[in-house]
Amino acid sequence: MSERFRVLVIDDDPGVRDYMEALVSRQGYEVHAVGDGEQALDVLEKIQPDLITLDVVLPGMDGLQTLDKLKQRVPDVPVVMLSGHGQARNIVEAMRLGASDFLRKPFEVEELELAFQKALEKRALKQEVERLRGRARSESELMLLCGDNPKMREIRDIIEQVADTDITVLIRGESGTGKELVARTLFQLSDRRDKPFVKVNCAALPSELLESELFGFEKGAFTGAQKRKLGKFEYANHGTIFLDEISEMHPALQAKLLQVLQDGEFSRLGGESDVHVDTRIVAATNRNLEEAVADQSFREDLYYRLNVVTVHLPPLRDRIDAVPLLVDYFLQKNNEQYRKNLHVLSSDTMDAFMNYHWPGNVRELENMVRRMVVLGNESGLLEEITGRERMVHPSGKKDSAFDLGALGVDFSNGDGFNLKAISRRASQLAEKKVIERVLQQTRWNRKEAAEKLQISYKALLYKMKENGLSEGR
């Protein structure tokens, strides 16, 4: 077989363990054998088995109790139960707890081969279904996140190009722009999608705790270290680790992270030997890393290691055309979650959304939509948005199509004014603004926009060309 599946054998009889190791190895599997349920749970993360054989009768925690705990930890790994008795109630209970098969000892070699084959085929089919669902979900979320403006199309192209590689990706952007969604999409579209995705917020813990969280520790490494603890990098082995707010990591930890990036190795706290991991690193920051390098709060060598492929997520105010699409998505999502029925926002609310500066970006928009869905109406929201805008523009002035400067009016030079020319210019700017807004609201569906504007489709195309409007603006 092209890939060696890992089998964990759990049996208290040393003779049976030796027999199973020899038999299963001859079938081409990699075998690990332990004598009881406690040992099995201890080695589970390290071995990451593809299949488990489990004896019903075990010392201490019996086979059915072990099965229950295994299914809580690794629900997708098939477990073949083995027993010298095969009482009906044990078989029924084992199947209820999630066992894939039940064989009575002594069994024929062909019986075991068939049980393994059926279990692995069923698991592979389930994983393929989940993979296809995950890929479809990721691609739809990616389309949603990116919208259809040129900058975001470029980002989507980058993500699709690098997703299937092991290359390190640095995601940059303001808080709330969707950096974690990009990281999860990279993972779902990669060859590692069936392995773990582990997220670590580097700003959430002090450096001492963050080090043990990332790299783990050995028993006795410090007061209270009662037993060995695996770090997030080991949990993410063969998968992806997402280091959010990487700029907040202490410089001493940055050096250790650099070693992982260079060699794929690190040592646990209190450990004497190196641990090797195969983990893809995706990092994110909302800070200016160049400034952090300049003031020596971020290592220059780590910056260059991370900055292999960079995804710059623009703020929502710079991709305002995505707002209607995001609103529809968040309405559907929150209606399902809270069992509500608010499916459309009023035109006044949408206008306010399209004019709002969105300091909290996509996260702020999602929270607003959630609030409206839960409350069942839009009352108070328009007033709140208006109040927030006044805080940003205290004079009440905003960039406007009717700003006198935009109309070419200059009172400082003392010259006269061609009022008719100014009127024509004002009309043209107003027309451009209205057409652009309607196109954004209809997601650049020209036919629908022409109907809303009560003009012909051909006239709309002409006016778009005349005003320099295109979907890529």
C-alpha positions in Angstrom: 0.0 0.0 0.0 1.2 3.5 -0.8 0.6 4.7 2.8 1.3 2.7 6.0 -1.8 2.9 8.2 -1.1 3.0 12.0 -2.9 0.4 14.1 -3.1 0.7 17.9 -3.5 -2.7 19.6 -4.9 -2.7 23.2 -4.8 -6.1 25.0 -3.6 -7.1 28.4 -2.3 -10.5 27.3 1.4 -10.2 26.2 1.1 -13.2 24.0 -1.9 -11.8 22.2 -0.1 -8.5 21.7 2.9 -10.2 20.2 0.7 -12.3 17.9 -1.3 -9.2 16.8 1.9 -7.2 16.2 3.3 -9.9 14.0 0.0 -10.5 12.1 -0.9 -6.9 11.5 2.7 -6.0 10.5 2.6 -8.7 7.9 -0.5 -7.1 6.4 1.5 -3.9 5.9 0.4 -1.8 8.8 2.5 0.1 11.3 1.6 -1.4 14.8 1.8 0.0 18.3 0.6 -2.2 21.2 -0.3 -1.3 24.8 -1.6 -3.4 27.8 -4.5 -1.3 29.1 -6.9 1.6 28.4 -4.9 4.2 30.4 -1.8 3.5 28.4 -3.8 3.8 25.2 -5.2 7.2 26.1 -1.7 8.4 27.1 -0.1 7.5 23.7 -3.1 8.4 21.6 -1.9 11.9 20.6 1.6 10.7 19.8 0.6 7.7 17.7 -2.4 9.2 16.0 -3.7 5.8 14.9 -5.9 5.2 11.8 -7.5 2.1 13.4 -7.7 0.5 16.9 -8.2 -3.1 18.1 -9.6 -3.3 21.6 -10.0 -6.2 24.0 -13.3 -6.2 25.9 -11.7 -7.6 29.1 -9.0 -5.3 30.5 -7.5 -4.6 34.0 -8.7 -1.4 35.6 -10.8 0.5 33.0 -12.5 -2.3 31.0 -12.8 -2.4 27.2 -16.3 -0.7 27.0 -15.2 2.2 29.3 -12.0 2.5 27.2 -14.1 2.6 24.0 -16.3 5.3 25.4 -13.2 7.5 26.2 -11.6 6.7 22.8 -14.7 7.9 21.0 -14.7 11.1 22.9 -11.1 11.8 22.0 -10.9 10.4 18.4 -14.5 9.9 17.2 -13.5 9.3 13.6 -11.0 6.5 14.3 -12.6 3.0 13.8 -12.4 0.6 16.7 -12.6 -3.2 16.2 -13.6 -5.0 19.4 -12.1 -8.4 20.3 -13.5 -10.8 22.9 -13.2 -14.4 24.0 -16.8 -14.5 25.0 -19.0 -12.3 22.8 -22.0 -11.9 25.0 -24.9 -10.3 23.2 -25.1 -7.4 25.6 -21.4 -6.6 25.2 -21.8 -6.6 21.4 -24.9 -4.3 21.5 -23.2 -1.9 24.0 -20.0 -1.8 21.9 -21.9 -0.9 18.7 -23.9 1.7 20.6 -20.7 3.3 21.7 -19.4 3.4 18.2 -17.4 0.3 17.6 -17.0 -0.5 13.8 -16.9 -4.3 14.3 -16.8 -7.1 16.9 -14.7 -10.3 16.5 -14.7 -13.3 18.8 -11.4 -14.9 19.8 -9.9 -17.0 18.3 -10.6 -15.4 14.9 -9.4 -16.3 11.5 -6.8 -14.1 9.8 -9.2 -13.4 6.9 -11.8 -12.2 9.4 -9.4 -9.6 10.8 -8.3 -8.5 7.3 -11.9 -8.0 6.3 -12.8 -6.1 9.5 -9.8 -3.8 8.9 -10.7 -3.3 5.2 -14.3 -2.5 5.9 -13.4 -0.1 8.7 -10.8 1.8 6.7 -13.0 2.0 3.6 -15.9 3.4 5.7 -13.6 6.0 7.3 -12.1 7.0 3.9 -15.6 7.5 2.5 -16.6 9.6 5.5 -13.4 11.7 5.2 -14.0 12.3 1.5 -17.5 13.5 2.1 -16.3 15.8 4.9 -13.4 17.0 2.7 -15.8 17.9 -0.2 -18.2 19.7 2.2 -15.3 21.5 3.8 -13.8 22.5 0.5 -17.2 23.8 -0.8 -17.7 25.7 2.5 -14.2 27.2 2.3 -14.6 28.2 -1.3 -18.0 29.9 -0.7 -16.6 31.6 2.5 -13.6 32.7 0.5 -15.8 34.2 -2.2 -17.9 35.8 0.5 -14.8 37.3 2.2 -13.3 38.5 -1.0 -16.2 39.8 -2.9 -15.5 40.7 -6.5 -13.3 43.7 -6.4 -9.9 43.5 -8.0 -7.9 43.7 -4.8 -9.9 40.9 -3.3 -9.8 38.8 -6.4 -6.0 39.1 -6.3 -6.0 37.9 -2.7 -8.3 34.9 -3.6 -5.9 34.0 -6.4 -2.9 34.0 -4.0 -4.8 31.8 -1.5 -5.7 29.3 -4.2 -2.2 29.2 -5.5 -0.4 28.6 -2.1 -3.1 26.5 -0.3 -1.8 23.2 -1.5 1.8 24.0 -0.6 3.6 24.0 2.8 4.8 27.6 2.4 4.5 29.9 5.4 1.8 32.6 5.0 1.6 35.9 6.8 -1.9 37.5 6.9 -1.9 41.2 7.6 -4.9 43.6 8.1 -6.8 45.6 10.7 -8.6 43.8 13.5 -11.9 42.2 12.3 -11.0 42.0 8.6 -11.3 38.2 8.5 -7.7 37.0 9.0 -8.7 33.8 10.8 -11.2 33.0 8.0 -8.3 33.3 5.5 -6.2 31.0 7.7 -8.9 28.4 8.0 -9.6 28.6 4.2 -5.9 28.0 3.5 -6.2 24.9 5.7 -9.4 23.5 4.2 -8.0 23.9 0.7 -4.7 22.2 1.5 -3.6 18.6 1.5 -3.5 18.8 5.4 -7.2 19.4 5.7 -7.7 15.9 7.3 -5.1 16.7 10.0 -5.4 19.2 13.0 -5.9 22.9 12.7 -4.7 24.5 15.9 -5.2 28.2 16.7 -3.0 30.1 19.2 -3.6 33.7 20.2 -0.1 35.0 21.0 -1.5 38.1 22.8 -3.8 36.1 25.2 -1.1 34.7 27.4 2.0 36.0 29.2 5.3 34.8 27.6 6.0 32.1 30.2 2.6 30.5 29.7 2.7 30.9 26.0 6.0 29.0 25.8 4.6 26.0 27.6 1.4 26.3 25.5 3.3 26.2 22.2 6.1 23.8 23.0 4.9 21.8 26.0 6.9 20.7 29.1 8.4 17.7 30.7 7.4 16.3 34.1 9.2 18.3 36.8 10.2 21.2 34.5 8.7 23.6 37.1 6.6 23.6 40.2 3.3 22.0 39.4 4.5 20.1 36.3 3.1 16.8 37.5 3.4 15.0 34.1 4.6 15.7 30.6 2.4 18.0 28.5 2.4 18.2 24.8 2.5 21.7 23.2 0.3 23.1 20.4 3.0 22.4 17.8 2.9 18.7 18.6 -0.9 18.7 18.5 -0.6 20.4 15.1 1.9 17.8 13.7 1.1 17.0 10.1 -1.5 19.8 10.2 -1.6 23.6 10.4 -0.9 26.0 13.3 -2.4 29.5 13.2 -0.4 32.0 15.2 -2.7 35.0 15.7 -1.3 38.4 16.7 2.2 37.1 16.2 3.7 40.6 16.7 2.8 40.3 20.5 5.2 37.3 21.0 8.1 38.0 23.3 11.5 38.2 21.6 12.8 35.2 23.5 10.0 33.1 22.2 10.5 34.5 18.7 14.0 32.8 18.7 12.4 29.5 19.5 9.8 29.9 16.8 12.5 30.7 14.3 14.1 27.4 15.0 10.8 25.6 14.3 10.5 27.5 11.0 14.1 26.7 10.0 14.5 23.1 11.2 11.1 21.8 12.2 12.5 21.1 15.7 12.2 22.5 19.2 12.6 21.3 22.8 10.0 21.1 25.5 10.4 23.1 28.7 12.7 21.0 30.8 13.4 18.7 27.9 16.9 17.4 26.9 16.1 16.2 23.4 14.6 17.9 20.4 11.1 17.2 19.1 10.6 17.1 15.4 7.3 18.2 13.9 5.9 18.7 10.4 3.6 21.6 10.9 2.6 24.3 8.4 2.7 27.8 10.0 0.2 30.5 9.2 0.6 33.8 11.1 -1.5 37.0 11.4 -0.9 40.5 12.7 -2.7 43.8 12.8 0.5 45.7 13.6 3.1 47.3 11.3 5.8 44.6 11.5 8.4 46.9 9.7 8.0 49.4 12.5 8.3 46.6 15.1 11.5 45.4 13.4 12.8 49.0 13.4 12.2 49.4 17.2 13.6 45.9 17.8 10.5 44.5 19.4 10.3 41.9 16.5 13.2 39.9 15.2 14.3 40.8 11.7 15.3 37.3 10.8 11.9 36.0 12.0 10.2 38.7 10.0 11.9 37.5 6.8 11.1 33.9 7.6 7.4 34.6 8.1 7.1 37.1 5.2 7.4 34.5 2.4 3.9 35.0 1.1 1.9 37.9 2.5 -1.9 38.4 2.2 -2.9 42.0 2.9 -6.6 42.2 3.8 -7.9 45.7 3.2 -10.4 47.2 5.7 -14.1 46.9 4.9 -14.4 50.6 4.2 -12.1 50.0 1.2 -14.3 47.2 -0.2 -17.7 48.5 0.7 -19.1 46.7 -2.3 -18.9 43.5 -0.2 -21.3 44.8 2.4 -24.6 43.6 0.8 -23.1 40.1 0.2 -21.9 40.0 3.8 -25.2 41.2 5.2 -27.1 38.4 3.3 -24.7 35.8 4.6 -24.9 37.0 8.2 -28.7 37.3 8.1 -28.9 33.7 6.9 -26.4 32.4 9.4 -28.0 34.1 12.4 -31.5 33.4 11.4 -30.6 29.7 11.4 -28.6 29.9 14.7 -31.3 31.8 16.6 -34.3 30.5 14.8 -35.5 34.0 13.7 -37.0 35.3 10.5 -35.4 38.6 9.6 -34.4 38.1 6.0 -34.2 41.6 4.5 -32.9 44.9 5.8 -34.7 48.2 5.0 -33.2 50.5 2.3 -32.5 53.1 5.0 -30.4 50.6 7.0 -28.6 49.4 3.9 -27.8 53.0 2.9 -26.4 53.7 6.4 -24.3 50.5 6.1 -23.0 51.6 2.7 -22.0 55.0 4.1 -20.6 53.9 7.4 -16.8 53.8 7.9 -16.7 50.4 9.7 -13.9 50.9 12.2 -14.5 47.3 13.4 -14.6 45.9 9.9 -16.4 42.6 9.1 -16.6 41.6 12.8 -18.5 44.8 13.6 -20.9 44.2 10.7 -21.5 40.7 11.8 -22.2 41.8 15.4 -24.7 44.5 14.1 -26.6 42.0 12.0 -26.7 39.5 14.8 -28.1 42.1 17.1 -30.9 43.0 14.6 -31.7 39.3 14.1 -31.9 38.6 17.8 -34.0 41.8 18.6 -36.2 41.1 15.5 -36.0 44.7 14.3 -33.7 47.5 13.2 -34.8 50.1 15.8 -32.1 52.2 17.3 -29.4 50.9 14.9 -29.6 53.8 12.5 -29.4 56.3 15.3 -26.4 54.5 16.7 -24.6 54.4 13.4 -25.3 58.1 12.9 -23.9 58.8 16.3 -20.8 56.9 15.5 -20.4 58.8 12.3 -20.7 62.1 14.2 -17.8 61.1 16.4 -15.7 60.5 13.4 -16.9 63.7 11.6 -17.8 66.1 14.4 -18.7 68.9 12.0 -21.2 66.7 10.3 -19.1 67.0 7.1 -18.2 64.0 5.0 -16.8 63.6 1.6 -19.7 64.3 -0.7 -20.5 64.4 -4.4 -21.7 68.0 -3.7 -18.6 69.3 -2.0 -17.9 72.6 -3.5 -14.3 71.7 -4.1 -15.4 68.7 -6.0 -17.5 71.0 -8.2 -14.6 73.2 -9.0 -15.8 76.2 -7.0 -13.1 78.3 -5.4 -14.1 81.4 -3.6 -10.6 82.5 -2.7 -9.5 83.8 -6.1 -12.3 86.4 -6.4 -13.3 85.3 -10.0 -16.8 84.9 -11.1 -18.6 81.5 -11.6 -20.4 79.8 -14.5 -23.5 78.7 -12.6 -24.8 76.6 -15.5 -21.5 74.7 -15.8 -21.5 74.2 -12.0 -25.1 72.9 -12.2 -24.2 70.4 -15.0 -21.2 69.2 -13.0 -23.3 68.8 -9.8 -25.9 66.8 -11.8 -23.2 64.6 -13.3 -21.7 63.9 -9.9 -25.1 63.1 -8.4 -25.9 60.8 -11.2 -22.6 59.0 -10.8 -23.0 58.6 -7.1 -26.6 57.2 -7.4 -25.6 54.7 -10.2 -22.6 53.5 -8.2 -24.7 53.0 -5.0 -27.4 51.1 -6.9 -24.8 48.9 -8.6 -23.2 48.1 -5.2 -26.6 47.3 -3.7 -27.4 44.9 -6.6 -23.9 43.4 -6.4 -23.2 44.9 -9.9 -26.1 43.1 -11.5 -26.6 45.6 -14.3 -30.0 44.3 -15.4 -31.4 44.7 -11.9 -29.7 48.1 -11.4 -31.3 49.4 -14.7 -34.7 48.3 -13.4 -34.2 50.1 -10.1 -33.0 53.2 -11.9 -35.9 53.0 -14.3 -33.7 53.3 -17.4 -32.9 50.8 -20.2 -30.0 48.3 -19.8 -28.3 50.0 -22.8 -28.6 53.4 -21.2 -27.1 52.2 -18.0 -24.1 50.7 -19.8 -23.6 54.1 -21.6 -23.8 56.0 -18.3 -21.4 53.7 -16.6 -18.9 54.2 -19.4 -19.5 58.0 -19.4 -18.9 58.1 -15.6 -15.9 55.7 -15.6 -17.8 53.1 -13.5 -16.7 49.5 -13.6 -17.0 46.5 -11.3 -13.3 46.7 -10.5 -13.5 50.2 -9.0 
